């Protein structure tokens, strides 16, 4: 699993716990209660100060308030204080102390603290690396219905941390997390299904998982869904694929941006639209994009579409220009078709000499119809004498 996604998931887990502090009490009331050493008020006011919600953001003051609440036994504060220590909020990062506070909250059944503690054990932060212990804490959190617990457990099982990979177990845990609308789990389950690493890995089931995660805004899933849709063929699939690619590109997803800008990808997209008569105009646009980047096959197909009026009015002059470009790049069919335009005077001045030259060039590249047409234009040759001298007897 990509390391970035795992790291992002861990941060989101902690951040979600921190945001749970919102209460309806007024600011004055919270301050008054906090001064009386009310742990709930200290925690809530500390989180408001950390987030800058209703009060100026002050990480140092947030740390002090949350620490007081944690030491008075407030469960959410114990997890939040561990998070502050782990990430250096208002103080120097101290993962060893963070582990102690996570352990305190996790032992009391706090699901997010269990996941955060598992993360430290998995990555050896604040102590030795212990994948088996991490898995145990993730499973405790998952048993309480926390999707991130199942997701992180699945990631360990998939990677085989501490033992051989357990893909069936990983898929089951990803599935449970996906059922709780955790987008990264849908994405990873789609990957396992696409690769055929677990049963039920046909195209449709993998695509459905990618689409679910894509709808939640995960750029990796948007790109994966687009990739499968483009492999599936058809204009409708191409339209949906383009929508996902554009959404991923707006999130700075490099592979999506590359696919949208890459001539070969643009050409494949064009072919998918071209397979559907209703997609002719869209196919023309994508062919033009690829052709303008020098893609020879796109130049040829664009020229054919312009000559025959597919997705636009017929324009043999523009077609001739694109045939010229593709022919210069060595496309025999483009040379042949350009020769026909010159022979018939379509879009260009009629020029039989030029037509014969082009047919000869196409024939030299192995284009059989060009050879046959050139032979018809030239007519029968003089018979060769046995001596090899065509002028024998004429002197």
C-alpha positions as semicolon CSV with decimal commas, in nm:
position;residue;x (nm);y (nm);z (nm)
1;X;0,000;0,000;0,000
2;X;0,135;0,348;-0,079
3;X;0,303;0,491;0,230
4;X;0,149;0,833;0,175
5;X;-0,203;0,695;0,198
6;X;-0,127;0,512;0,523
7;X;0,025;0,826;0,675
8;X;-0,268;1,040;0,566
9;X;-0,510;0,790;0,714
10;X;-0,334;0,803;1,051
11;X;-0,342;1,182;1,066
12;X;-0,708;1,189;0,971
13;X;-0,791;0,946;1,248
14;X;-0,635;1,166;1,511
15;X;-0,777;1,484;1,365
16;X;-1,127;1,339;1,368
17;X;-1,093;1,265;1,738
18;X;-0,974;1,617;1,808
19;X;-1,271;1,771;1,634
20;X;-1,518;1,575;1,847
21;X;-1,480;1,821;2,136
22;X;-1,745;2,070;2,020
23;X;-2,006;2,143;2,285
24;X;-2,286;2,397;2,314
25;X;-2,151;2,586;2,615
26;X;-2,071;2,957;2,572
27;X;-1,710;3,071;2,574
28;X;-1,751;3,263;2,900
29;X;-1,905;2,958;3,065
30;X;-1,621;2,735;2,943
31;X;-1,357;2,974;3,074
32;X;-1,532;2,996;3,411
33;X;-1,558;2,617;3,439
34;X;-1,198;2,566;3,326
35;X;-1,080;2,801;3,602
36;X;-1,263;2,574;3,845
37;X;-1,061;2,279;3,713
38;X;-1,351;2,125;3,522
39;X;-1,181;1,865;3,299
40;X;-1,453;1,867;3,033
41;X;-1,431;2,245;3,003
42;X;-1,051;2,236;2,996
43;X;-1,054;1,980;2,716
44;X;-1,316;2,161;2,510
45;X;-1,149;2,499;2,554
46;X;-0,813;2,342;2,472
47;X;-0,946;2,199;2,146
48;X;-1,107;2,529;2,053
49;X;-0,772;2,699;2,113
50;X;-0,590;2,435;1,905
51;X;-0,831;2,472;1,614
52;X;-0,878;2,849;1,642
53;X;-1,252;2,795;1,678
54;X;-1,405;3,100;1,845
55;X;-1,072;3,197;2,005
56;X;-0,724;3,280;1,868
57;X;-0,526;2,970;1,773
58;X;-0,255;2,906;2,032
59;X;-0,091;2,558;2,024
60;X;0,100;2,617;2,349
61;X;-0,211;2,716;2,545
62;X;-0,405;2,430;2,383
63;X;-0,138;2,185;2,502
64;X;-0,155;2,313;2,859
65;X;-0,536;2,296;2,877
66;X;-0,555;1,948;2,723
67;X;-0,276;1,822;2,949
68;X;-0,465;1,938;3,258
69;X;-0,780;1,763;3,142
70;X;-0,586;1,446;3,057
71;X;-0,428;1,435;3,401
72;X;-0,773;1,470;3,557
73;X;-0,877;1,156;3,368
74;X;-1,078;1,304;3,079
75;X;-1,068;1,023;2,821
76;X;-1,082;1,231;2,500
77;X;-0,813;1,461;2,643
78;X;-0,581;1,166;2,707
79;X;-0,599;1,067;2,340
80;X;-0,565;1,429;2,226
81;X;-0,269;1,491;2,455
82;X;-0,101;1,182;2,307
83;X;-0,162;1,326;1,962
84;X;-0,013;1,663;2,062
85;X;0,296;1,490;2,199
86;X;0,333;1,267;1,894
87;X;0,313;1,554;1,647
88;X;0,483;1,826;1,849
89;X;0,182;2,055;1,898
90;X;0,289;2,332;2,136
91;X;0,599;2,134;2,236
92;X;0,879;1,922;2,096
93;X;0,759;1,592;1,953
94;X;0,787;1,312;2,209
95;X;0,650;0,985;2,070
96;X;0,756;0,789;2,379
97;X;0,535;1,002;2,605
98;X;0,265;0,997;2,337
99;X;0,269;0,619;2,352
100;X;0,214;0,631;2,731
101;X;-0,094;0,853;2,698
102;X;-0,235;0,651;2,410
103;X;-0,190;0,339;2,621
104;X;-0,379;0,501;2,910
105;X;-0,674;0,592;2,685
106;X;-0,661;0,269;2,484
107;X;-0,671;0,056;2,799
108;X;-0,990;0,242;2,894
109;X;-1,145;0,148;2,559
110;X;-1,092;0,463;2,353
111;X;-1,106;0,334;1,994
112;X;-0,909;0,614;1,831
113;X;-0,639;0,592;2,095
114;X;-0,620;0,221;2,019
115;X;-0,563;0,296;1,651
116;X;-0,309;0,568;1,727
117;X;-0,126;0,338;1,968
118;X;-0,127;0,066;1,704
119;X;0,026;0,312;1,459
120;X;0,317;0,382;1,694
121;X;0,375;0,009;1,749
122;X;0,355;-0,061;1,376
123;X;0,614;0,203;1,288
124;X;0,836;0,176;1,593
125;X;0,770;0,532;1,712
126;X;0,849;0,593;2,077
127;X;0,959;0,233;2,124
128;X;1,031;-0,089;1,940
129;X;0,845;-0,186;1,627
130;X;0,581;-0,448;1,710
131;X;0,350;-0,533;1,416
132;X;0,169;-0,809;1,605
133;X;0,085;-0,574;1,890
134;X;-0,021;-0,307;1,640
135;X;-0,255;-0,555;1,475
136;X;-0,408;-0,645;1,812
137;X;-0,482;-0,279;1,890
138;X;-0,624;-0,219;1,543
139;X;-0,857;-0,514;1,587
140;X;-0,975;-0,383;1,924
141;X;-1,066;-0,054;1,760
142;X;-1,234;-0,235;1,469
143;X;-1,442;-0,439;1,714
144;X;-1,584;-0,107;1,836
145;X;-1,689;-0,018;1,481
146;X;-1,403;0,217;1,393
147;X;-1,337;0,185;1,019
148;X;-0,975;0,298;1,053
149;X;-0,908;0,002;1,281
150;X;-1,019;-0,242;1,014
151;X;-0,835;-0,047;0,746
152;X;-0,501;-0,045;0,925
153;X;-0,542;-0,408;1,026
154;X;-0,610;-0,496;0,663
155;X;-0,300;-0,309;0,552
156;X;-0,084;-0,511;0,790
157;X;-0,243;-0,837;0,680
158;X;-0,196;-0,748;0,314
159;X;0,170;-0,658;0,365
160;X;0,238;-0,968;0,572
161;X;0,388;-0,765;0,855
162;X;0,501;-1,013;1,119
163;X;0,410;-1,315;0,906
164;X;0,296;-1,429;0,560
165;X;0,043;-1,209;0,379
166;X;-0,320;-1,290;0,456
167;X;-0,503;-1,151;0,154
168;X;-0,835;-1,311;0,242
169;X;-0,821;-1,158;0,589
170;X;-0,714;-0,825;0,443
171;X;-1,002;-0,825;0,196
172;X;-1,253;-0,903;0,470
173;X;-1,122;-0,617;0,686
174;X;-1,115;-0,376;0,392
175;X;-1,473;-0,476;0,313
176;X;-1,588;-0,401;0,668
177;X;-1,418;-0,060;0,660
178;X;-1,565;0,010;0,316
179;X;-1,912;-0,068;0,448
180;X;-1,856;0,217;0,696
181;X;-1,785;0,447;0,399
182;X;-1,409;0,465;0,455
183;X;-1,289;0,554;0,104
184;X;-0,927;0,428;0,126
185;X;-1,061;0,083;0,217
186;X;-1,282;0,075;-0,094
187;X;-0,981;0,169;-0,302
188;X;-0,755;-0,101;-0,157
189;X;-1,028;-0,364;-0,189
190;X;-1,071;-0,263;-0,552
191;X;-0,699;-0,312;-0,605
192;X;-0,707;-0,664;-0,459
193;X;-1,008;-0,751;-0,675
194;X;-0,853;-0,608;-0,991
195;X;-0,530;-0,800;-0,938
196;X;-0,724;-1,124;-0,884
197;X;-0,567;-1,167;-0,542
198;X;-0,901;-1,248;-0,381
199;X;-1,215;-1,419;-0,520
200;X;-1,467;-1,212;-0,712
201;X;-1,206;-1,004;-0,889
202;X;-1,388;-0,948;-1,216
203;X;-1,374;-0,608;-1,388
204;X;-1,713;-0,489;-1,263
205;X;-1,655;-0,556;-0,894
206;X;-1,316;-0,382;-0,891
207;X;-1,457;-0,087;-1,083
208;X;-1,747;-0,053;-0,837
209;X;-1,505;-0,031;-0,545
210;X;-1,291;0,229;-0,722
211;X;-1,600;0,431;-0,811
212;X;-1,721;0,430;-0,449
213;X;-1,387;0,568;-0,330
214;X;-1,373;0,809;-0,623
215;X;-1,710;0,957;-0,526
216;X;-1,565;1,026;-0,182
217;X;-1,295;1,236;-0,350
218;X;-0,994;1,003;-0,328
219;X;-0,771;1,093;-0,626
220;X;-0,599;0,752;-0,638
221;X;-0,940;0,589;-0,676
222;X;-1,052;0,844;-0,935
223;X;-0,748;0,760;-1,144
224;X;-0,797;0,384;-1,099
225;X;-1,164;0,408;-1,195
226;X;-1,071;0,608;-1,506
227;X;-0,809;0,353;-1,603
228;X;-1,057;0,064;-1,585
229;X;-1,327;0,258;-1,766
230;X;-1,091;0,335;-2,051
231;X;-0,998;-0,031;-2,070
232;X;-1,367;-0,122;-2,089
233;X;-1,433;0,070;-2,410
234;X;-1,725;0,280;-2,524
235;X;-1,805;0,650;-2,534
236;X;-2,005;0,645;-2,210
237;X;-1,711;0,491;-2,025
238;X;-1,477;0,744;-2,182
239;X;-1,692;1,036;-2,065
240;X;-1,699;0,905;-1,708
241;X;-1,327;0,831;-1,718
242;X;-1,250;1,185;-1,828
243;X;-1,460;1,326;-1,546
244;X;-1,266;1,121;-1,290
245;X;-0,931;1,211;-1,447
246;X;-1,014;1,581;-1,438
247;X;-1,124;1,560;-1,074
248;X;-0,802;1,380;-0,981
249;X;-0,591;1,628;-1,180
250;X;-0,748;1,917;-0,991
251;X;-0,616;1,753;-0,676
252;X;-0,263;1,756;-0,820
253;X;-0,266;1,381;-0,893
254;X;0,038;1,348;-1,119
255;X;-0,060;1,029;-1,309
256;X;-0,401;1,177;-1,391
257;X;-0,243;1,497;-1,521
258;X;0,003;1,293;-1,726
259;X;-0,272;1,081;-1,880
260;X;-0,474;1,386;-1,980
261;X;-0,169;1,550;-2,138
262;X;-0,008;1,241;-2,293
263;X;-0,059;1,202;-2,668
264;X;-0,083;0,824;-2,657
265;X;-0,352;0,843;-2,388
266;X;-0,538;1,111;-2,581
267;X;-0,532;0,885;-2,885
268;X;-0,675;0,590;-2,687
269;X;-0,951;0,816;-2,554
270;X;-1,027;0,929;-2,909
271;X;-1,058;0,569;-3,030
272;X;-1,305;0,496;-2,753
273;X;-1,524;0,788;-2,857
274;X;-1,484;0,699;-3,225
275;X;-1,628;0,352;-3,164
276;X;-1,965;0,516;-3,091
277;X;-2,128;0,723;-3,370
278;X;-2,257;0,960;-3,101
279;X;-1,901;1,028;-2,992
280;X;-1,763;1,140;-3,329
281;X;-1,724;1,507;-3,235
282;X;-1,552;1,421;-2,906
283;X;-1,327;1,175;-3,087
284;X;-1,227;1,450;-3,329
285;X;-1,128;1,680;-3,043
286;X;-0,908;1,420;-2,876
287;X;-0,753;1,319;-3,209
288;X;-0,662;1,682;-3,267
289;X;-0,498;1,709;-2,923
290;X;-0,285;1,402;-2,989
291;X;-0,210;1,498;-3,348
292;X;-0,088;1,841;-3,244
293;X;0,165;1,667;-3,019
294;X;0,298;1,474;-3,320
295;X;0,120;1,140;-3,265
296;X;0,138;0,987;-3,613
297;X;-0,161;0,753;-3,585
298;X;-0,371;1,037;-3,449
299;X;-0,265;1,256;-3,740
300;X;-0,377;0,988;-3,986
301;X;-0,712;0,926;-3,816
302;X;-0,776;1,298;-3,779
303;X;-0,710;1,343;-4,150
304;X;-0,951;1,060;-4,237
305;X;-1,219;1,208;-4,010
306;X;-1,176;1,550;-4,170
307;X;-1,184;1,407;-4,522
308;X;-1,493;1,196;-4,456
309;X;-1,673;1,447;-4,233
310;X;-1,684;1,245;-3,911
311;X;-1,786;1,476;-3,629
312;X;-1,750;1,780;-3,855
313;X;-1,819;1,901;-4,207
314;X;-1,588;1,743;-4,469
315;X;-1,267;1,944;-4,506
316;X;-1,034;1,779;-4,760
317;X;-0,788;2,072;-4,748
318;X;-0,735;2,026;-4,372
319;X;-0,723;1,651;-4,427
320;X;-0,445;1,695;-4,683
321;X;-0,242;1,897;-4,434
322;X;-0,264;1,624;-4,170
323;X;-0,194;1,349;-4,426
324;X;0,118;1,546;-4,517
325;X;0,235;1,548;-4,153
326;X;0,166;1,179;-4,097
327;X;0,327;1,092;-4,429
328;X;0,639;1,289;-4,341
329;X;0,661;1,077;-4,028
330;X;0,659;0,762;-4,241
331;X;0,294;0,657;-4,249
332;X;0,238;0,475;-4,579
333;X;-0,142;0,497;-4,565
334;X;-0,123;0,875;-4,518
335;X;0,099;0,901;-4,827
336;X;-0,145;0,685;-5,024
337;X;-0,450;0,890;-4,920
338;X;-0,269;1,217;-4,991
339;X;-0,180;1,083;-5,336
340;X;-0,549;1,018;-5,406
341;X;-0,638;1,375;-5,310
342;X;-0,371;1,509;-5,548
343;X;-0,480;1,271;-5,825
344;X;-0,842;1,382;-5,794
345;X;-0,781;1,746;-5,701
346;X;-0,970;1,729;-5,370
347;X;-0,862;1,994;-5,119
348;X;-0,542;2,048;-5,316
349;X;-0,453;2,137;-5,675
350;X;-0,473;1,839;-5,909
351;X;-0,118;1,716;-5,963
352;X;-0,072;1,372;-6,115
353;X;0,307;1,395;-6,096
354;X;0,287;1,461;-5,724
355;X;0,034;1,180;-5,688
356;X;0,268;0,931;-5,857
357;X;0,557;1,039;-5,638
358;X;0,349;0,987;-5,324
359;X;0,227;0,648;-5,445
360;X;0,586;0,546;-5,509
361;X;0,690;0,649;-5,160
362;X;0,396;0,461;-5,005
363;X;0,472;0,153;-5,218
364;X;0,834;0,159;-5,106
365;X;0,704;0,136;-4,747
366;X;0,514;-0,182;-4,838
367;X;0,169;-0,031;-4,906
368;X;0,025;-0,276;-5,163
369;X;-0,277;-0,067;-5,275
370;X;-0,035;0,218;-5,353
371;X;0,178;-0,013;-5,567
372;X;-0,128;-0,137;-5,756
373;X;-0,261;0,212;-5,824
374;X;0,080;0,336;-5,937
375;X;0,106;0,042;-6,177
376;X;-0,234;0,131;-6,328
377;X;-0,133;0,497;-6,367
378;X;0,197;0,413;-6,535
379;X;0,045;0,157;-6,771
380;X;0,227;-0,148;-6,924
381;X;0,602;-0,126;-6,962
382;X;0,795;-0,202;-7,285
383;X;0,887;-0,571;-7,324
384;X;1,241;-0,655;-7,220
385;X;1,460;-0,824;-7,486
386;X;1,656;-1,133;-7,395
387;X;1,977;-0,931;-7,419
388;X;1,846;-0,696;-7,159
389;X;1,862;-0,407;-7,412
390;X;1,512;-0,256;-7,463
391;X;1,631;-0,067;-7,770
392;X;1,774;-0,362;-7,964
393;X;1,641;-0,366;-8,322
394;X;1,546;0,002;-8,311
395;X;1,887;0,138;-8,403
